[in-house]
Each structure stands twice: as C-alpha cells, then as structure tokens.
C-alpha cells in the first residue's frame, strides 16, 4: 500500500509540473507540441542567420540594406522567442514586417509573429498573423502574385512546409 501511495505521489508530482510548465501558454499545448515548436524555431533561427550572413556578404548591392535590417530584426525576434520573451519577440517581428525590402516576400515574418502571439496567449492576433501568412504564401506558391521573380521549386517546397506548420499552429489557437 505504501508503494502505491509513493507511485501515485510521483505521478501527481509530474502531473503538477506538466500543468505548471504548459499552463503558461494558456493553450492545449502538450510536451510534443512544445518540442515541435522549439525544433521549428531552432531551424528557422539557423536559416535566418544564414540568410543574414549571405546578405551581409553582398552589402554593396542596392537591395542589401533593407534585407540586412529585415533579417537582423527577425533574428532578434527569434533570440527573444527562444528565451521565452514573447512580448519582446512580437515587437521585433513587427519591426521586421515594417522594413522596406527589395523582395516582395516580407510577409514571411508573419509566421513567427503569429507563433509568438500564440505563445503569448494572444490567440486572435495569432490567428490574424498566421492566416495572413498562409494567404500570401499560397498566392506566391501558386504564382498568383505579380512579381518580378519566380520562386524556385525548392523554395515552393520549403514554403509549403511553412504553410503546413502555420496551419498546425492555427489548430493550437483553436484548442483554447
């Protein structure tokens, strides 16, 4: 009987820890969801850091100035998000979205913006940002957008993954 009480006590302890850890999100986000988001954020951070480095190497190009500022602000947002400073991350993502860029795909930062809103318990703002990202990305993938350049097949493949992730994040918003 004592053993059963001990086991039940351990189970109750871990249940309480899980509630404390995941209640800060305010959503029905479980451990697997948190890990999936973390993995996505880490991959995004690596991609954005690489893009920033490549862009800085071409700083003498006419288009580079806005691109560098855009990626710097996005990277700052990711740093804050990784530190669970979601409100600060939101600010950086919003700043990145306002940067005048040579390319037209400035909407990409709306995916991490929506994710940060979600993690900061702002589901309505998360839904707006994520839906905007999905709408713009799907237009770009389909070629509906009137642009001077065409997205590569590899770019479409990556963008489709991002759209699927954004759609999954929307399901988390709707669980609340």
N, C-alpha and C positions, 0 to 999 in steps of 0.2 A: 504494500500500500504506500509506503514511504517513497519507493522508487517511482510509482505512478505520479505522486504529488510532485516529485522532483522533475520528472519529464514534462508534466503539464506546466510547471513553473517556467521551465526553459522555453517551451512553446509560447506561453503567454508573453515572456520577455521579448522574444523575437517578433512576435506579432505587434507588440507595442513599439519596438524600434522601427519596424516597417511603416507603421502608421505615422510616426513622427517624421521619418525620412521623406515619405511620399506625400504627406498632407500639406507640405509647404507648397506643392504645386497646385493644390486645390482641384485636381482633376483625378480621374480614374487612371492614373499612370502607375503601372507596376514596374518592378525591377527591370524586366526585359525592355519595356518602353524607354526607361531612363538610359539603359545601355545602348539601345538603338540610336537614340538622340545623341548621346555622347560620341559614339563612333562616327556618326554623320558629321557632327561639329568638328571632330578631330580631322577627318578627311577634308572638310571644307577649309579648315584653317591651313592645311598643307597646300591645297590648291590655290588659295588666295595669296599665301606667302610666296608661292612660286610665280604666280602672275605678277605680283608686285615686284619681285626681283627681276623678272624678264622685262617688265615695263621700265624700270629704273635704268636698265642697260640701254634702253632706246630713248633716253630722256631728251635727246636732241631733236626728236621727231615732233612735228607740230601737234600731234594728238596726245602726246605722252603726259602733259601737265595734268589734265583733268583725270586721266586714267590713274596716275600715281596717287593723286588725292583721294580718288574713289576707293582704290584698294587699301590705302592706309587707313581710312576711316572704317572700312569693312573689317579689316584685320583688328583694329582697336575694339570694335564691337564684339568680335569673336573672343578676344582676350578677356573682355569683361564677362561675356556669357559663360566662358569656361570657368571663371571664378565665381559664378552664380550671382553676379551683379547685374541682374536682368534689366533694371531700370536704366542703368548706365549704358548697357549694351543697346537698348532701344534707342537711346539718344544718338549713339554713334551710327547705328544703321540708318536712322532718319537723316542724319547729316550726310551720309554717303549717298542716299537717294536724291539729295538736292544738288549733287555735284554735276556740273555741265561736262558731259563726256562727248568724245568724238563718236564713239559707237552708240547705237541706239538701245542696247540691251541693259540699260540702267535699272530696269525692273528686277533684275536678279537678286538684288539685296532685299527685296520684299519677302523672300523665303526665310532668311534668318530673322528678319524683323518680325514676321508672323510667329516664328518659333519662340523668339524672346517674349513676345506678348503672351503666348500660351504659357510659358514657364513662369511668367509674372502674374498669372491669374487674370489676364485681360482678354477673355475669350472673344468678345465682339471685335476688338481691334485685331486679334489674331486671325479671325475669320476673314476680315476685310483684306488684310495684307496677303494672306495665303490665296484667297480667291483671285485677287488682282494678279499675283504672280502666275497662277495657273492659267488664267485667261491670256496674259501676254505671252507666256511660254508656248502655249498651244498654238497661238497665232504665228509665232516665229517658226515653230516646228513645221506647221502646215504650209508656210510660205505666204500666208495672207498679208503679212506685214510688208509695206512698201519700203524696201531698204536698198542701200547701195551694195550690200554684200549679202552673200548667201551662207547660211550655216552649213557646216560640213556634216557628213553622215555621222561621224564620231561625235560631233557637237550635239547633233539631234539625239543621239543615243544617251549622252550624259544628261541632256536637258529633260528627256523623258523620265530618267531615274529621279531627277529632282522633282518633277511634277508628281510622280507616284509618291514620293516622300511627303510632299506638301498635302496631297490628298489624305494620306495616312494621318498627318498632324491634324487635319480637319476632323477626322473621326475622334481624335482625342478631345478636341474642343467640344464636340457634340456629346461626349460622355458625361460632361459635367452636369 
